[in-house]
Amino acid sequence: MQGEVQALTAQGRLSGWVLSILPSGVGLLFYLLNPAYISLLFTDPRGQMVVSVAIFSQIVGIFAIRRIVTIKF
């Protein structure tokens, strides 16, 4: 039964990994393509606030997805 549940929640776990890595990957890609475009996020106080809120939201989202796909017996 436990193996069945793990198989059924595999898609949710994979989605969690993808959604966790995607924002950092896109940010890195933007930095490589146009560093001046993304540098405002780190030099301007409003950009730093946006990055802080985004990181906090990302952490909350990771824990929420983990809690959804973890089934205790």
Rosetta silent file (secondary structure, phi, psi, omega in degrees, C-alpha in Angstrom):
SEQUENCE: MQGEVQALTAQGRLSGWVLSILPSGVGLLFYLLNPAYISLLFTDPRGQMVVSVAIFSQIVGIFAIRRIVTIKF
SCORE:     score description
SCORE:     0.000 S_00000001
   1 L     0.000  -42.351 -178.287    0.000    0.000    0.000 S_00000001
   2 H   -65.198  -38.331  177.120    2.789    2.411    0.889 S_00000001
   3 H   -63.888  -37.507  177.311    4.525    1.786   -2.436 S_00000001
   4 H   -63.388  -44.796  179.901    1.287    2.507   -4.257 S_00000001
   5 H   -64.099  -40.964  178.165    0.868    5.821   -2.457 S_00000001
   6 H   -63.753  -37.490  177.887    4.458    6.795   -3.231 S_00000001
   7 H   -66.530  -38.912 -178.580    3.907    6.023   -6.894 S_00000001
   8 H   -73.354  -26.672  179.695    0.752    8.114   -6.971 S_00000001
   9 L   -94.796    2.824 -179.333    2.419   11.101   -5.272 S_00000001
  10 H   -61.215  -38.868  179.342    5.534   10.971   -7.476 S_00000001
  11 H   -63.810  -40.270  177.643    4.074   13.541   -9.864 S_00000001
  12 H   -65.293  -39.526  177.889    3.467   15.933   -6.983 S_00000001
  13 H   -66.210  -41.375  178.606    7.021   15.493   -5.720 S_00000001
  14 H   -65.136  -41.898  176.902    8.435   16.110   -9.187 S_00000001
  15 H   -61.147  -38.725  177.402    6.278   19.213   -9.578 S_00000001
  16 H   -61.890  -43.403  177.878    7.596   20.449   -6.245 S_00000001
  17 H   -63.466  -45.203 -178.770   11.185   20.056   -7.403 S_00000001
  18 H   -62.745  -45.864 -179.342   10.519   21.808  -10.701 S_00000001
  19 H   -68.625  -23.710  177.413    8.686   24.693   -9.049 S_00000001
  20 H   -76.418  -37.328 -175.288   11.490   25.017   -6.505 S_00000001
  21 H   -88.958  -27.920 -173.617   14.264   25.216   -9.077 S_00000001
  22 H   -56.671  -48.626 -178.441   12.490   27.154  -11.831 S_00000001
  23 H   -61.518  -40.753  178.167   12.665   30.710  -10.371 S_00000001
  24 H   -65.729  -39.880  178.699   16.395   30.441   -9.659 S_00000001
  25 H   -64.409  -42.490  178.786   17.008   29.015  -13.115 S_00000001
  26 H   -67.166  -40.597  177.228   15.074   31.782  -14.840 S_00000001
  27 H   -61.390  -42.469  177.358   16.878   34.418  -12.749 S_00000001
  28 H   -64.269  -41.078  178.228   20.236   32.936  -13.706 S_00000001
  29 H   -62.995  -44.324  176.503   19.239   32.854  -17.363 S_00000001
  30 H   -60.743  -39.943  179.886   18.173   36.515  -17.245 S_00000001
  31 H   -64.608  -41.049 -179.937   21.476   37.377  -15.574 S_00000001
  32 H   -68.855  -35.984 -178.182   23.468   35.581  -18.267 S_00000001
  33 H   -78.989  -40.159 -176.595   21.497   37.187  -21.102 S_00000001
  34 L  -151.897   86.091 -176.300   21.274   40.746  -19.747 S_00000001
  35 H   -59.911  -33.670 -179.114   23.008   41.433  -16.406 S_00000001
  36 H   -66.390  -31.014 -177.960   21.923   45.095  -16.332 S_00000001
  37 H   -66.282  -41.954 -175.698   18.271   44.066  -16.521 S_00000001
  38 H   -94.086  -13.629 -178.400   18.322   41.949  -13.377 S_00000001
  39 H   -64.147  -24.712  177.395   20.934   43.957  -11.427 S_00000001
  40 H   -62.047  -28.263  178.611   18.201   46.405  -10.351 S_00000001
  41 H   -66.205  -23.933 -176.105   16.737   43.658   -8.190 S_00000001
  42 H  -106.881  -15.585 -178.830   19.899   43.628   -6.112 S_00000001
  43 H  -101.867  -33.454 -178.970   20.897   47.316   -6.136 S_00000001
  44 L   -86.702  137.712  179.571   17.569   49.110   -5.662 S_00000001
  45 H   -59.241  -35.469  177.841   15.892   48.853   -2.215 S_00000001
  46 H   -68.011  -36.613  176.929   12.538   48.066   -3.814 S_00000001
  47 H   -66.493  -38.395  177.427   14.153   45.295   -5.832 S_00000001
  48 H   -64.547  -36.537  177.646   15.729   43.867   -2.696 S_00000001
  49 H   -66.469  -41.203  178.751   12.308   43.866   -1.056 S_00000001
  50 H   -62.682  -42.991  179.381   10.829   42.042   -4.047 S_00000001
  51 H   -63.978  -41.463  179.084   13.620   39.440   -3.924 S_00000001
  52 H   -61.781  -45.597  179.316   13.084   38.978   -0.166 S_00000001
  53 H   -65.106  -38.978  179.548    9.341   38.462   -0.591 S_00000001
  54 H   -64.796  -42.181  178.887    9.948   36.083   -3.497 S_00000001
  55 H   -64.741  -43.614  178.438   12.396   33.977   -1.471 S_00000001
  56 H   -61.594  -45.074  179.468    9.994   33.860    1.476 S_00000001
  57 H   -63.216  -37.706  179.095    7.099   32.869   -0.811 S_00000001
  58 H   -63.509  -43.181 -179.974    9.262   30.206   -2.433 S_00000001
  59 H   -65.035  -43.166  177.901   10.124   28.681    0.948 S_00000001
  60 H   -61.933  -41.828  179.361    6.468   28.681    2.033 S_00000001
  61 H   -64.078  -39.649  178.445    5.495   27.069   -1.273 S_00000001
  62 H   -61.892  -45.974  179.641    8.111   24.345   -0.929 S_00000001
  63 H   -66.990  -35.098  178.784    6.856   23.422    2.532 S_00000001
  64 H   -65.798  -45.292  179.210    3.223   23.521    1.365 S_00000001
  65 H   -64.623  -41.283  178.964    3.893   21.180   -1.569 S_00000001
  66 H   -61.194  -40.295 -179.659    5.933   18.882    0.656 S_00000001
  67 H   -68.627  -34.670 -179.396    3.092   18.732    3.162 S_00000001
  68 H   -68.459  -42.371 -173.995    0.532   17.986    0.444 S_00000001
  69 H   -88.349   -7.746  178.070    2.454   15.082   -1.106 S_00000001
  70 L   -91.582  117.751  179.993    3.592   13.533    2.189 S_00000001
  71 L  -113.893  123.128 -178.319    1.051   11.003    3.396 S_00000001
  72 L   -95.738  142.681  179.618    1.616    9.502    6.826 S_00000001
  73 L  -102.289    0.000    0.000    0.451    6.011    7.681 S_00000001
